[in-house]
Amino acid sequence: MTRTSLIRPALAALAALALAGTAAAQGAAGYPDKPVTLVVPTAAAGGTDTIARMFADVLGKALKQSFVVDNRPGANGILGVDYVAKSPGDGYRLLFTYAATMAVNPSLYKKLPYDPVKDFAPVAQIGRGGNLLLVRKDLPVNSIKEFVAYVKAHPDKLSYCSWGAGSGGHLAMESLKKQAGLVMTHVPYKGSGPCVQDLMGGQVDAGFADISSTVEIVRSGRVRALAYSGPGRVPMLPDVPTMTESGYPFKNYSWYGVFAPAKTPPAIVQRLNAEINRALKDPAVIKRMHELNFTDLPLTTPEQFGATLRQDLQDWGALVRSVGVSLD
């Protein structure tokens, strides 16, 4: 084989790479040139939907194109997530979801129609937090320590609610039960709203719930907050300690995030990431997120968000296995 015959294929390969890089850059520069669909795997008006619509508006203004929210609820988020997993990787159909659909469902379900790592390209994480451990207002406890003692003194007499079997609220309480050796009855609901309503009414004794929809009822005294499962205390309720501070560590945090189908060009993913992170530094966006009781707003690269997802898959998987929860 001559030297020329060796050089020509190498030059051809370099030319192909250069053309591909140019095409990718041009694709990102012209993106988006039509409306983008932001799929939300929950019903309208909930916490995920509220924040998704805010970022749809922010991205639309930044990229000068419409970002349209498409709510596709059902099956613990599986329907909406799978819809995006099987979508074209062109940047025009994205997923705005919460941690459980990507990090918890793979361990909960024996068969899942999507793979959160193989079928998606992480774009950006949006916020990080946890849930409040709430008890009915007339339960005679004011801390987790007192709660644990009370439950142990009344084994299998108390109930707790969650927004569904395998939900974050269910798993958080199961983690506490396992650490403290508690026996309680789980009452699953179809959403956090009915769970909290029955907690206020005294039909159930305790439960975990998101802070954004419960902070005002805690302040009004209609329920009592004993602890927060997030990484640090929240400014809205500064006197409520974290579970870890209270002696019952919990590191499985919740987050929101944007994902694209796996074959989406990296240049498009990077552009979306840059705009989302720019928004997370905008005082108006920060103020609105704080109003929604979301104060932990880390800035992440796609690679960092992917690493968070992989770690969470391990951590949530270990928790699911330890409490023995499984869904068909």
WOJOUR-V211824 format. One record per backbone hydrogen bond with DSSP energy under -0.5 kcal/mol. CO is the residue of the C=O (numbers start at 1). NH is the residue of the N-H. If there is no record, write none. Layout:
# WOJOUR-V211824
<<CO NH> <CO NH>>
This chain:
# WOJOUR-V211824
<<2 6> <3 7> <4 8> <5 9> <6 10> <7 11> <8 12> <9 13> <10 14> <11 15> <12 16> <13 17> <14 18> <15 19> <16 20> <17 21> <18 22> <19 23> <20 24> <21 25> <22 26> <23 27> <24 28> <25 29> <26 30> <28 31> <36 38> <36 68> <37 39> <37 94> <38 70> <39 96> <40 72> <41 74> <43 46> <46 50> <47 51> <48 52> <49 53> <50 54> <51 55> <52 56> <53 57> <54 58> <55 59> <56 60> <57 61> <58 62> <59 63> <60 64> <60 65> <66 36> <66 68> <68 38> <69 71> <70 40> <72 80> <74 79> <75 78> <77 81> <78 82> <79 83> <80 84> <81 85> <82 86> <84 87> <88 90> <89 265> <92 37> <93 261> <94 39> <95 97> <95 259> <96 41> <97 257> <98 101> <98 102> <99 102> <99 103> <99 104> <100 104> <100 105> <104 107> <104 108> <105 109> <108 327> <114 116> <115 119> <119 262> <120 122> <121 260> <124 258> <126 256> <127 256> <128 296> <129 254> <130 211> <131 229> <132 134> <132 209> <133 226> <133 227> <134 207> <135 224> <136 139> <139 141> <143 147> <144 148> <145 149> <146 150> <147 151> <148 152> <149 153> <150 154> <151 154> <152 155> <154 157> <154 158> <158 185> <159 205> <159 206> <160 187> <161 208> <162 189> <164 167> <167 171> <168 172> <169 173> <170 174> <171 175> <172 176> <173 177> <174 178> <175 179> <176 180> <177 181> <177 182> <183 156> <185 160> <186 188> <187 162> <191 195> <192 196> <193 197> <194 198> <195 199> <196 200> <197 201> <198 202> <198 203> <198 204> <199 202> <205 136> <206 161> <207 134> <209 132> <211 214> <211 215> <214 218> <215 219> <216 220> <217 222> <217 223> <218 221> <222 137> <224 135> <224 226> <227 133> <228 243> <234 237> <235 238> <237 240> <239 241> <241 228> <242 246> <243 248> <244 247> <251 253> <254 129> <255 99> <256 126> <257 97> <258 123> <258 124> <259 95> <260 121> <261 264> <265 268> <265 269> <266 270> <267 271> <268 272> <269 273> <270 274> <271 275> <272 276> <273 277> <274 278> <275 279> <276 280> <277 281> <278 281> <279 282> <282 286> <283 287> <284 288> <285 289> <286 290> <287 291> <288 292> <289 294> <290 293> <293 295> <295 297> <296 128> <298 300> <301 305> <302 306> <303 307> <304 308> <305 309> <306 310> <307 311> <308 312> <309 313> <310 314> <311 315> <312 316> <313 317> <314 318> <315 319> <316 320> <317 321> <318 322> <319 323> <320 324> <320 325> <327 110>>
